[in-house]
Amino acid sequence: MSVSEAYKRRWQRAAYRVLGEFLKVDLPAVSWSIPVSGALVGDVDSLTSTPAEQRAAFAAWTQYLDADVMPERVDSDGVTRLYAKFWRHGDRDGVRGAIRASIYPSMGDEEAAR
């Protein structure tokens, strides 16, 4: 069964409304996207945040969202992947989503950058 374009747009509008709520909250900034499915996907910043700051941002958002946190994974290249999924009830529509973080191993250059 194919999902109509009207449904996809409705799902995206619902996610947009929920995102507006999220942007009012005093939590660490994350990059939010709204895919065609209407889910909300938050990515914790890995370019300007330390691993500790990434973990703190992930924890703050997962607590706020009452998210279902999956066990963390470490890839073969040493990148730690954090992932949680959530469900947010809106006025008319529910919005599902995820928040994630990719924590890269230290390259020994943090001290030089500070």
C-alpha positions in Angstrom: 0.0 0.0 0.0 1.4 3.3 -1.0 1.2 6.3 1.3 -0.3 9.4 -0.4 1.6 12.7 -0.6 -1.1 14.3 1.4 -0.4 12.0 4.3 3.3 12.6 4.1 2.8 16.3 4.2 0.4 16.0 7.2 3.0 13.9 9.0 5.7 16.5 8.3 3.4 19.4 9.5 2.8 17.5 12.7 6.6 17.1 13.2 7.1 20.8 12.4 4.7 21.8 15.2 6.4 19.5 17.7 9.8 20.8 16.6 8.6 24.3 17.4 7.9 23.1 21.0 11.4 21.6 21.2 13.0 24.9 20.1 11.5 26.7 23.1 13.1 24.3 25.6 16.4 25.3 27.4 18.4 22.3 26.4 21.6 21.9 24.4 21.2 22.7 20.7 21.0 19.7 18.4 20.5 19.5 14.6 16.9 18.5 13.9 15.6 17.1 10.6 12.2 16.0 9.4 12.3 13.2 6.8 9.5 12.4 4.5 8.1 10.0 7.1 7.3 12.9 9.4 9.6 11.6 12.1 11.8 14.0 14.0 15.5 13.1 14.0 17.9 14.9 16.3 21.7 14.7 15.9 24.0 15.8 18.7 26.8 18.0 17.5 30.1 16.2 17.1 32.1 19.0 15.6 32.1 21.6 18.3 31.3 19.5 21.3 33.6 17.3 23.4 32.6 13.6 24.0 31.5 14.6 27.5 29.3 17.4 26.1 27.8 15.1 23.5 26.9 12.6 26.2 25.4 15.3 28.4 23.3 16.7 25.5 22.1 13.2 24.6 21.2 12.5 28.2 19.4 15.8 28.6 17.3 15.3 25.5 16.5 11.7 26.2 15.4 12.6 29.7 13.2 15.4 28.4 11.7 13.2 25.7 11.2 10.3 28.0 13.0 8.4 25.2 13.6 4.7 25.0 17.5 4.5 25.0 19.1 1.7 23.1 22.3 0.1 24.4 25.3 2.1 23.1 27.4 0.5 20.3 31.0 0.9 19.5 31.9 0.4 15.8 35.0 -1.3 14.6 36.6 2.1 14.0 36.0 3.1 17.6 33.0 5.4 17.1 30.5 5.2 19.9 26.9 5.3 18.7 24.1 6.5 21.0 20.5 6.1 19.9 17.1 6.6 21.5 13.6 6.7 20.1 10.6 8.6 21.3 6.9 9.3 20.7 5.5 12.7 21.2 1.7 13.3 21.4 0.6 16.5 19.7 -2.8 18.2 19.7 -4.1 16.1 16.8 -1.2 13.9 15.7 1.5 11.9 17.4 5.1 12.3 16.2 7.7 9.6 16.5 11.4 10.4 16.4 14.9 9.5 17.4 17.9 11.3 18.8 21.4 10.1 18.1 25.0 10.9 18.7 28.2 9.7 17.1 31.1 10.0 19.5 34.5 9.7 17.8 37.6 8.5 19.6 40.1 11.0 20.7 42.7 11.9 18.1 44.9 13.5 20.8 44.2 17.0 19.5 41.7 18.3 22.0 44.4 19.9 24.2 46.0 21.6 21.3 42.7 23.1 20.3 42.0 24.6 23.7 
